[in-house]
Amino acid sequence: MSDGSDPKRKRRIAIIVVSSFVLVVIGAAVSIGVYTTSSSGPASKSSEKTSEISASIKAIEGICQPTDYKEACVRSLKEAGVNSTDPKELIKASFKAAMNHIAEAAKKSTVLKELEKSPRGQQALKNCKDLMEYAIDDLERSFDELGKLEYGKLDDALEDLKIWLSAAVTYQETCLDGFQNTTGNAGEKMREILKSSSKLTSNVLSMVDEISLALAKLNIQFRRRLLSDSNNVIGHGDDISTWPPMLLGKRKLLGKSVAALRPNLVVAKDGSGRFRTINEALKHIPLKSNKTFVIHIKAGVYKEQVVFDKKMTNVMVVGDGPTKTRISFNKNYVDGLTTFKTATVSVFGDHFIARDIGFENSAGAIKHQAVALLVQSDMSVFHNCHMDGYQDTLYVHTKRQFYRDCTISGTIDFVFGDAAAVFQNCKMLVRKPLDNQQCIVTAQGRKERRQASALILQNCTITAAPSYAPVKRQFRSYLGRPWKIYSRTIIMESYIDDVIQPEGWLPWLGDFGLNTCFYTEYKNRGPGASTARRVKWKGIKTITPQHAVDFTAGRFMKGDRWIRTAGVPYVAGMLKA
């Protein structure tokens, strides 16, 4: 008997499995169309052609059935001239339709930029062009992944697809966010331009999500390891013999002290390294590398704005401690920038790791939105880092992110974005706001109900910064508010101090998102942890112990695949009781 090790055979099986489950999901529409075509008997070429078209239309209607924007789905596939009953081909055609619409949107944003007069509007349109490129990149790699699915890796592959497609949805929304308080009509024009591409991207995400749900319902879980509810700290007793050499090397590297790291580059303000500035060092990072490239940034305050672009993959930066090595700048919204462009440090390349570094935006509360760190690096890890600012300190923009033993300080929405982000053993320090302000820790930005994103705080501490503690009774502070309509935030096994109001959560504007958000608190402790007087929105949820496990790093973002390799302390499941 064959052991099934033939790669072509594995891929063939995977395609058959996915196609079969798509058929289950969309019902009998496709199969009825195929049956009609194949059993029609002798007929003229014209009637056969008509029958084929009829079957294709039924297949299109079937594949579009579970999407949230069915009319847009059907119209796009018909306009593309798709004449197939193969579910996989229909899904691929849906990908192409979304990519084509986004590419068209990028072109139109360039045209609009030439016509736009206001500086902020021009910048927002430039952001849109960049964000559309990010969206196309993630759609393309999702498309490629769909074409090379392998038996035994379906579960992981579908997880990747959902993360990348969720990001593609967010990029288009971030484009529109940039037009806040701009003059002129460029924002409305861009909203109209993106209407179709946003719907089509959401539809592709729906299709992938339905496949994933079908697999889960039928209990076909490939390479899934059962998670224990015990305190499983990675690095003790794990079998690493099956890890790829690249990941094994990364784990060994990160287990070393700074002195033993033998970094590829050293940055030092005092001249003891190869470079005096971080931006000088960035010019020497190898692009699209699959090998970890280590940069040691020695103690000092580096006053520069730093961008690790999307081609800078597998970069690791190590400081001498988050209060000793600090990157600080002061870009902000009040001075005319969009929030997306205010970040002191922006990280776009995947598999980024930071350790023992401080990130700061020094603009101050008076300057409103001023990001210290923006991250859209997939499978990124931050260990023992500080992120300090006021409004919008940490922008967890998209994709999978893990924070361990970090400290984040701020005033308004100081942890925000639409990533799948887990914070373990982190401190959230509420700082003193302006006299007319109140403080909000989180503002999660999930726009579509199927996006695989959430802010998850596990075993964290939410308390007042030392300078705020004496005056905390003069202000109100909240756990979060729904920035987007399907905002999702989970706070579990954490310490909540009395800095938080008894109501817990704050509306964004009127009743926006109050019925559709997903906010839950589970097994928290501390004087501010009681849920007795919490707001009673429909979106405030009570979860079971079984459901709580779904929001652990090991389950929610399959952390065993990538956080294990980072060599940081990591709890895959729930903490010990």
Buried (B, 14 or more C-beta within 10 A) or exposed (E): EEEEEEEEEBBEBBBEBBBEBBBBBBEEBBBBBBEBBEEBEEEEEEEEEEBBEEBBBBBBBBBBBBBBBBEBBBBBBEEBEBBBBBBBBBBBBBBBBBBBBBBBBBEBBEEBBEEBEBEBBBBBBBBBBBBBBBBBBBBBBBBEBBEEBBBEBBBBBBBBBBBBBBBBBBBBBBBBBBBEEBEBBBBEBBBEBBBBBBBBBBBBBBBBBBBBBBBEEEEEEBEBEEBEBEEBEBEEEEEEEEBEEEBBBBBEBBEEEBEEBEBBBBBBBEEEBBBBBBEBBBEEBBEEBEEBBBBBBBBBEBBEBBBBEBEBBBBBBBBBBBEBBBBBBBBBBEEEBBBBBBBBBBBBBBBBBBBBBBBBBBBBBEBBBBBBBBBBBBBBBBBBBBBBBBBBBBBBBBBBBBBBBBBBBBBBBBBBBBBBBBBBBBBBBBBBBBEEBBBBBBBBBBBBBBBBBBBBBBBBBBBBBEEBBEEBEEBBBBBBBBBBBBBBBBBBBBBBBBBBBEEBBBBBEEEBBBEBBBBBBBBBEBEBBBBEEBBEBEBBBEBEEEEBBEBBBBBBBBBBBBBBBBBBBBBBBBBEE
